[in-house]
Amino acid sequence: LKEAVLSEEICVAQKTLESSSADIGPFYGLPSKVKDLLRQFRGIETLYEWQHDCLMLESLQQRKNLIYSLPTSGGKTLVAEILILQELLCRQKNVLMILPYVAIVQEKVWIQGLSSFGIELGFLIEEYAGSKGRFPPIKRRRKKSLYIATIEKGHALVNSLIETERIDDLGLVVVDELHMLGEGSRGATLEITLAKILYTSKNTQIIGMSATLNNVGDLQKFLQAEYYTNNFRPVELKEYVKIRDTIYAVDSKAENGFTFSRLLNFKYSSNLEKADPDHIIALVTEVIPKYSCLIFCPTKKNCENVASMVCKYLKKEFRAHREKEKQDLIKNLKSIGNGSVCPVLKQTIPFGIAYHHSGLTNDERKSIEEAYSAGVLCLLACTATLAAGVNLPARRVILRAPYVASDFLKKNQYKQMIGRAGRAGIDSAGESILIVQEKDKHLVILTKLLVNTLTGYQTALLFSKLFPITYGLWNDTLKLLQIAVTHEEVDSFMRGTLLGVQQQLLSKEKSLSEIIKGGLENLIEKGLLIGRISEKDNSKFTLTITPLGKATYKGSIDLAYCNLLYRDLKKGLEGLVLESNLHLLYLATPYEMTSHCSPDWMIYLRQFNQLSAAEQKVADIVGVPESFITRKASGQAIKKNVDSAVVNRLYLSFVLYGLLKETNIWSVSEKFNMSRGYVQNLINSAASFASCVLHFCEELEEFWVYKALLTELTKQLTYCVKTELIPLMEVAGVLEARAKQLYNAGYKTLAHLANANPETLVKAIEHLSRRQAKQIVSSAKMLLSEKAEALQEEVEELLKVPADIP
């Protein structure tokens, strides 16, 4: 009966959306059940005025593309979600949501309860991040899918839909953090993805949102979009700058951006003044432990130092605040690290303080985030990545210095960081304090970093990252244009990119045609295209993509490494050692990580000596003889020239080999004397690269043997746990420590979790909140439903009567 009512409401909503009536149904053209679910899962009773105005825009009613920009915490995401639900339920089209980082994709799938919406409203959620995601996605007859993807995976997904002529199945593409268009090679990937959608589909709507956007006119031209902006912020944010012992309020009306606010009047002893010249302890103790606080530091080491320094000078009373829960957190971290806890965290957590950066393992990071969200931890010292990543708000945000690593802070980075202060529904107020040293004072004032009417280079105007040309994206463009291409077609496509819009600004010396010609010649040189460009008439040429070119873009392989990967895989065929997976791991070790690796030669030799004779043969095959490792370890001179990239890559594959055998990051990082964060990053990158190499091999018949081997290896690298835990690890939000708890409590399969009672789960699993239990159950239900749906589609496809029976 419930389903019948919902189905009827969706039919009404569909008709309403199709008509141009001013009345758009029960809830913005959606069934009233959506409104009930927002109340139930998010506690949202009514929309903000700007959200209502934005959803009622004439341009949205006409399905035009839209860019909208509001301060962080203004409620941008809810507008996008309502548009997504309209597309999935009423227009019955699939939707792609592109987010900048793997962590945010996982948070969107897991924390924000989208699985619960999917189960209640009958659509599927598919994660495209790291090594996850099917290409092309399953074509479903009944339910529609919301693909939640990182920039790179979103690009690969769009490629596969174009190739299978299914791009029109995609009704809507939502891009969060649209300013990422100006960020290096990832910006170039995002630009080419959006350009392809614009070029190949007239029916796909694009919605872009960001807290910080400059030169919006260029973006509007590129995306053929309307623009909406509003300065609304539900919680007032007060911005301050601290120079020496004076705090200034940021004031956009003041000539230099500041008005005098107050002198610090803390009584510091000379010892404390020496240890804490920036008065961080004074600024922190004004808010903690009652409220939460974030300190953004330029480097990882600085995060740990600040956390240690603060807790050294805090009073004993801080230890008493939620003492048992803090002890539980340390116990939990200890079980994650197989008995080891980071000494800094062991020292800081009893005071409610921790650090948060990429040096933590996934499990550690998740535990710290959960403890902070629950108020067990009240202060995090973190790097800038947290600002663009997970949603961890605070009453007060302190910026330790106007730097990210050694680069001076850009406006969008500053806005992202301070945007964490005072989030709606959590705090009634928010404050940000930027600490500036005397030597940087002129920089802050000169660039007017903090004034609303920002000018100057620090405002980071958004420019196309296709120039200087990122050649890795050219073969995609060519495949998109149906293999045989003319100069006019390539030209027409490139004119539709942001580079095409900004070409005059970016290159005074070369025309767009010359830039294109240079890019194509480079691809012919690399063996990715066949064809000849006429010297006299550029428009007279036809190009064909080679099998290597096709494999390169299908696998999303960086052009710098495609020929090298082909040679390595070819060489591997001559004598692939299959006694263990070491040889295969070497082929799946990411090339780009070799330059950051400095082997410890004694460890290298020790690990080599522990290998079997067949495994030692792998080293010889790839070009690292035993004599070379022995000489290096004993400090002798090396006469023979050995490729250092190969040596480093083999060393990293030893680390991965150790990880797959032990499935414990802590013990492997100790064994190789590497930080556990580096080891975590290595395994994540290897899982992703293994998935890319698999798609590369699928396109080249000669590499058929690698397909089955790499499919299994990708799964092992993705989860890096004992085989029995893999089904549980597929559930969004379940990492190794949680999977072990669930398995030991008798929840051994996906079906066990999907049918679990959240209340029973809370009682059975230590440190599991009711909210997390509900999320685990709804994520498992969604995954089970998605798998069942895929099998059902397969059955129907098999039973379908062919249309061309003789």
Buried (B, 14 or more C-beta within 10 A) or exposed (E): EEEEEBEEBBEBBBEBBEEEEEEBBBBBBBBBBBBEBBEEBBEBEEBBEBBEEBBEBEBBBEBBBBBBBBBBBBBBBBBBBBBBBBBBBBBBBBBBBBBBBBBBBBBBBBBBBBBBBBBBBBBBBBBBBBBBBEBBBBEBEEBBBBBBBBBBBBBBBBBBBBBEEBBEBBBBBBBBBBBBBBBEBBBBBBBBBBBBBBBBBEEBBBBBBBBBBBBBEBBBBBBEBBBBEBEBBBBEBBBBBBBBBEBBBBBEEEEEBBEEBEEEEBEBEEEBEEBBEBBBBBBBBBBBBEBBBBBBBBBBEBBBBBBBBBBBBBEEEBBEBBEEBBEBBBEBBEBBBEEBBBEBBEBBBBBBBBBBBEBBBBBBBBBBBBBBBBBBBBBBBBBBBBBBBBBBBBBBBBBBBBBBEEEBBBBBBBBBBBBBBBBBEBBEEBBBBBBBBEEBEEBBBEBBBBBEEBEEEBBBEBBBBBBEBBBBBBBBBBBBBEEEBBBEBBBEBBBBBBBBBBBEBBBEEBEBBEBBBBBBEBBBEBBBBEBEBEEEEBEEBEBEBBEBBBBBBBBBBBBEBBBEBBEBBEBBEEEBBEEBBBBBBBBBBBBEBBEEBEBBBEBBBBBBEEBEEEBBBBBEBBEBEEEBBBBBBEEEEEEEEBEEEBBBBBBBBBBBBBBBEBBBBBBBBEBBEBEBBBBBBBBBBBBBBBBBBBBBBBBBEEBEBBEEBBEEBBBBBBBBBEEEBBBBBBBBBBBBBBBBBBBEBEBBBBEBBBEBEBEEBBEBBEBBBEBBBBBBBBBBBBBBBBEEBBEBBEEEEEEEEEEEEE
